[in-house]
Amino acid sequence: MECALAFAQSAVYVPTATAGYKVDISANSLTIDSTSKVDVASRGFLGGKQPGNPFGRYGMTLGFQSGSTGTSGGSYGGLGGASEGSPNPTYGDLRNPNEVGSGGATSTHPSGLGGNGGGLVRISAGTFQLDGSILANGAGGIYEGAGGSGGGIRLEVGTLRGAGLIAANGGNGIYGSGGGGGRIAIYYQDLSGFNLSRVTAVGGYGGGGRPGGQNGSILVERTFAMLPPDSIETRITKNENDPPGQLGEKMTARKAAKDAKVTEGFFALSVRSTSLTTCLAR
């Protein structure tokens, strides 16, 4: 059985001062075609002066704490560029990316904004045909703003093939520093049909003579056994500590299914529950 996941009339969730976002997908067989993408770019910790950021010009980082200062980039796998202040420290485990990226800082300029960090994607699949994109990039800064860091991507697959792109790059600075690259880990049994040059976690460029961010981490490791799941579970969640009952806090659907397919557009932070329920009820 093949289940096509297509979403319309979507509600797009944005990060807040107490909520970061991730996408979890688990399936025996997963296809993301060339018109589609899983996109959590700019869905991590907030940049300086972004709506909801309680730290003003400073970026937000791990634990929803104050992070990068001045016009320094956000850090995750790679250190953000330092400018007129300091970037937040790097964090996380290169073997198990499980955090979102950090926001960049910005200046006192009234139009300045630091870029948000990238979000988090975790996928487990027996067979994964990737011809589209998986994106967890940090956002660029705006007008004396630094870039946010790339987010996290973890893939655990039996077979990965296709001509797709996997990226957790840092955002570029505009008269600010670049954000650091994120973290990507790929565990596989067969990678012969996929080009690893299409996997990137590079630091963003600095603007106006400011330094760029450092590259993040990419781990690619062959495994010898994998127990494919017998169900598909798709989640779009806020932080697990958020109080229950908030609109859009968590949407979870499960079905014993062998195949899942993403076609014709976004499958990430846009969701219509009726479409998801109808698809998974087949």
URSUL-V950431 format. One record per residue. RES is the residue in three letters. SS is DSSP state (H for helix, E for strand, - for the rest). PHI is phi in radians with two decimals (NA if undefined). Layout:
BEGIN
RES;SS;PHI
RES;SS;PHI
END
This chain:
BEGIN
MET;-;NA
GLU;-;-2.09
CYS;-;-2.00
ALA;E;-1.63
LEU;E;-1.78
ALA;-;-2.36
PHE;-;-2.10
ALA;-;-2.36
GLN;-;0.81
SER;-;-1.44
ALA;E;-1.92
VAL;E;-1.66
TYR;-;-1.55
VAL;-;-2.07
PRO;-;-1.18
THR;E;-2.27
ALA;-;-1.17
THR;-;-2.28
ALA;E;-2.49
GLY;-;-1.96
TYR;-;-2.16
LYS;E;-2.49
VAL;E;-2.13
ASP;E;-1.97
ILE;E;-2.29
SER;E;-2.36
ALA;E;-2.78
ASN;E;-1.17
SER;E;-2.40
LEU;E;-2.33
THR;E;-2.21
ILE;E;-2.10
ASP;-;-1.40
SER;-;-1.22
THR;-;-1.63
SER;-;-2.18
LYS;E;-2.77
VAL;E;-1.73
ASP;E;-2.24
VAL;-;-2.05
ALA;-;-0.99
SER;-;1.16
ARG;-;-1.88
GLY;-;-1.74
PHE;-;-1.14
LEU;-;-1.30
GLY;-;-1.43
GLY;-;-1.03
LYS;-;1.16
GLN;-;-1.26
PRO;-;-0.96
GLY;-;1.64
ASN;-;-1.37
PRO;-;-1.41
PHE;-;-1.77
GLY;-;1.11
ARG;-;-1.23
TYR;-;-1.41
GLY;-;-1.31
MET;E;-1.78
THR;E;-2.44
LEU;-;-0.84
GLY;-;1.38
PHE;-;1.00
GLN;E;-1.84
SER;E;-1.12
GLY;-;-2.15
SER;-;-1.10
THR;-;-2.14
GLY;-;1.13
THR;-;-2.17
SER;-;-1.57
GLY;-;-1.37
GLY;-;-1.31
SER;-;-2.15
TYR;-;-2.59
GLY;-;-1.29
GLY;-;-2.04
LEU;-;-1.34
GLY;-;-1.19
GLY;-;-1.13
ALA;-;-1.68
SER;-;-2.67
GLU;-;0.98
GLY;-;2.98
SER;-;-2.49
PRO;-;-1.37
ASN;-;-1.17
PRO;-;-1.15
THR;-;-1.23
TYR;-;-2.74
GLY;-;1.54
ASP;-;-2.09
LEU;-;-1.08
ARG;-;-1.44
ASN;-;-2.57
PRO;-;-1.02
ASN;-;-2.55
GLU;-;-2.34
VAL;-;-1.60
GLY;-;-1.43
SER;-;-1.74
GLY;-;-1.43
GLY;-;-1.49
ALA;-;-1.58
THR;E;-2.54
SER;-;-1.51
THR;-;-1.44
HIS;-;-0.99
PRO;-;-1.09
SER;-;-1.73
GLY;-;-1.28
LEU;E;-2.49
GLY;-;-1.43
GLY;-;-1.29
ASN;-;-1.25
GLY;-;-1.32
GLY;-;-1.35
GLY;-;-1.49
LEU;E;-2.27
VAL;E;-2.23
ARG;E;-2.31
ILE;E;-2.27
SER;E;-2.20
ALA;E;-2.68
GLY;E;-1.17
THR;E;-2.26
PHE;E;-2.24
GLN;E;-1.71
LEU;E;-1.98
ASP;-;-1.96
GLY;-;-1.70
SER;E;-2.34
ILE;E;-2.07
LEU;E;-2.16
ALA;-;-2.34
ASN;-;-1.35
GLY;-;-1.34
ALA;-;-1.48
GLY;-;-1.33
GLY;-;-1.35
ILE;E;-2.20
TYR;-;0.83
GLU;-;1.17
GLY;E;-1.94
ALA;-;-1.60
GLY;-;-1.37
GLY;-;-1.41
SER;-;-1.37
GLY;-;-1.12
GLY;-;-1.67
GLY;E;-2.07
ILE;E;-2.41
ARG;E;-2.23
LEU;E;-2.06
GLU;E;-2.23
VAL;E;-2.35
GLY;E;-1.33
THR;E;-2.22
LEU;E;-2.05
ARG;E;-2.57
GLY;E;2.17
ALA;-;-1.88
GLY;-;-1.40
LEU;E;-2.20
ILE;E;-2.22
ALA;E;-2.51
ALA;-;-2.37
ASN;-;-1.52
GLY;-;-1.30
GLY;-;-1.41
ASN;-;-1.43
GLY;-;-1.65
ILE;E;-1.98
TYR;-;0.93
GLY;-;-2.58
SER;-;-1.40
GLY;-;-1.44
GLY;-;-1.39
GLY;-;-1.29
GLY;-;-1.20
GLY;-;-1.55
ARG;E;-2.27
ILE;E;-2.29
ALA;E;-2.27
ILE;E;-2.19
TYR;E;-1.90
TYR;E;-2.57
GLN;-;-1.90
ASP;E;-2.36
LEU;E;-2.11
SER;E;-1.14
GLY;E;-1.76
PHE;E;-2.37
ASN;-;-1.68
LEU;H;-1.21
SER;H;-1.19
ARG;H;-1.57
VAL;E;-1.97
THR;E;-2.41
ALA;-;-2.50
VAL;-;-1.52
GLY;-;-1.31
GLY;-;-1.38
TYR;-;-1.37
GLY;-;-1.50
GLY;-;-2.01
GLY;-;1.10
GLY;-;1.47
ARG;-;-1.35
PRO;-;-1.32
GLY;-;-1.42
GLY;-;-1.47
GLN;-;-1.35
ASN;-;-1.16
GLY;-;-1.54
SER;E;-1.98
ILE;E;-2.29
LEU;E;-2.02
VAL;E;-2.17
GLU;E;-2.41
ARG;E;-1.45
THR;-;-2.00
PHE;-;-1.98
ALA;-;-2.69
MET;-;-2.63
LEU;-;-1.76
PRO;-;-1.16
PRO;-;-1.21
ASP;-;-1.77
SER;-;-2.57
ILE;E;-1.92
GLU;E;-2.27
THR;E;-2.13
ARG;E;-2.23
ILE;E;-2.28
THR;E;-2.26
LYS;-;-1.59
ASN;-;-1.05
GLU;-;-1.13
ASN;-;-1.57
ASP;-;-1.13
PRO;-;-1.13
PRO;-;-1.25
GLY;-;1.59
GLN;-;-1.32
LEU;-;-1.03
GLY;-;1.34
GLU;-;-1.07
LYS;E;-2.66
MET;E;-2.17
THR;E;-2.25
ALA;E;-2.40
ARG;E;-2.29
LYS;E;-2.77
ALA;-;-1.22
ALA;-;-2.46
LYS;-;-1.66
ASP;E;-2.37
ALA;E;-2.41
LYS;E;-2.47
VAL;E;-1.96
THR;-;-2.40
GLU;-;0.99
GLY;-;2.11
PHE;E;-1.47
PHE;-;-2.33
ALA;-;-2.87
LEU;-;-1.88
SER;E;-1.96
VAL;E;-2.61
ARG;-;-2.21
SER;H;-1.07
THR;H;-1.15
SER;H;-1.10
LEU;H;-1.14
THR;H;-1.13
THR;H;-1.07
CYS;H;-1.08
LEU;H;-1.40
ALA;-;-1.54
ARG;-;-1.20
END
